[in-house]
Amino acid sequence: MTAIALSRVTKTFSRERDASPVLRGIDLSIEQGDMVALIGPSGSGKSTLLRHLSGLTLADRDCGAEVTVLGRVIQRQGRLERDIRHSRAQIGHIFQQFNLVGRLSVLKNVLIGGLSRISTQRGLLGWFTEREKRAALEALERVGLREFALKRASELSGGQQQRVAIARALMQRARVILADEPIASLDPESSRRVMQTLRDINRRDGITVVVTLHQVDYAQQYCRRAVALRQGEIVFDDHIDVLNETQIDQLYGSDQPKLHSPNAPSRTLLSDRRLAIA
Ligand SMILES: Nc1ncnc2c1ncn2[C@@H]1O[C@H](COP(=O)(O)OP(=O)(O)OP(=O)(O)O)[C@@H](O)[C@H]1O
């Protein structure tokens, strides 16, 4: 079953007449339960594409764009769908900067993930039931941070905070997780833990994961499929094993990021059958 579908998504930020689009007619479909890496050089449109999926960014109005997630329309013709709140409840968006409330406990931060399901008043007052607290502790257990529940979020390392953000998405009962450069500011060990956590929830819970990554070797190690963008167009879309050295060089040119992971699998050189880079 299709979890995510984009058709004809074009996005131009500038209103100047000759401004170039950041995304150019993107058509993409992702199956439920897949784990997909969005790769490509800086500025190629990865984050912008991801933000279209949760309706944080709207496509151009005149391009006939449509974005659906889990069968619900998120945006159509550059307009947000009316019942976006319900759709967003199923989508966990994780950011490079974690977006936790540093002065609150780790547990409270995770509990906030369930806010879309409880009354605004109860949420504002910070009243949570024993059942909700148990669920939040279970989510923390899943990401290996249960013993940090009562610490302030700001006391945790970057990698730990990122895992709290993942626990918050679990508490939210998200069926799709969109992770925007979740390891960009982390050291290799923390990066591995975060990617392992994402892969674990993908495999065990069947949650669809789309993750933007700068380091191709992490994509190769943890993701099943790669979608590569260059200048706002999809230039590669296939099983991650199909992506070879030559294609990576073509994709990044002289901007190719360093490969950080010492455990990266050796890459097999396969045919260039799908790469459309000119
Ligand atoms: N809100 C915005 N207003 C204007 N331009 C924007 C906005 N957001 C992104 N852009 C521009 O769109 C282009 C694509 O940005 P985006 O962040 O999607 O790329 P990216 O591939 O995620 O890059 P990086 O890997 O460096 O994060 C860039 O040129 C960026 O400057």
The ligand as a Gaussian input file, in Angstrom:
#p B3LYP/6-31G(d) Opt

LIG

0 1
 N       11.862000      29.419000       3.123000
 C       12.680000      29.602000       2.074000
 N       12.711000      30.772000       1.414000
 C       13.508000      30.961000       0.342000
 N       14.336000      30.016000      -0.150000
 C       14.352000      28.834000       0.469000
 C       13.535000      28.552000       1.610000
 N       13.764000      27.285000       2.019000
 C       14.684000      26.787000       1.171000
 N       15.039000      27.707000       0.258000
 C       15.996000      27.531000      -0.845000
 O       15.624000      26.339000      -1.544000
 C       16.777000      25.637000      -1.961000
 C       16.693000      24.200000      -1.458000
 O       16.793000      24.230000      -0.048000
 P       16.666000      22.901000       0.817000
 O       16.887000      23.294000       2.236000
 O       15.408000      22.205000       0.478000
 O       17.887000      22.066000       0.254000
 P       18.595000      20.800000       0.890000
 O       18.861000      19.878000      -0.228000
 O       17.810000      20.278000       2.042000
 O       19.955000      21.450000       1.376000
 P       20.865000      21.090000       2.652000
 O       21.351000      19.703000       2.403000
 O       21.958000      22.118000       2.608000
 O       19.994000      21.221000       3.859000
 C       17.979000      26.393000      -1.437000
 O       18.486000      27.208000      -2.466000
 C       17.400000      27.243000      -0.339000
 O       18.113000      28.428000      -0.185000

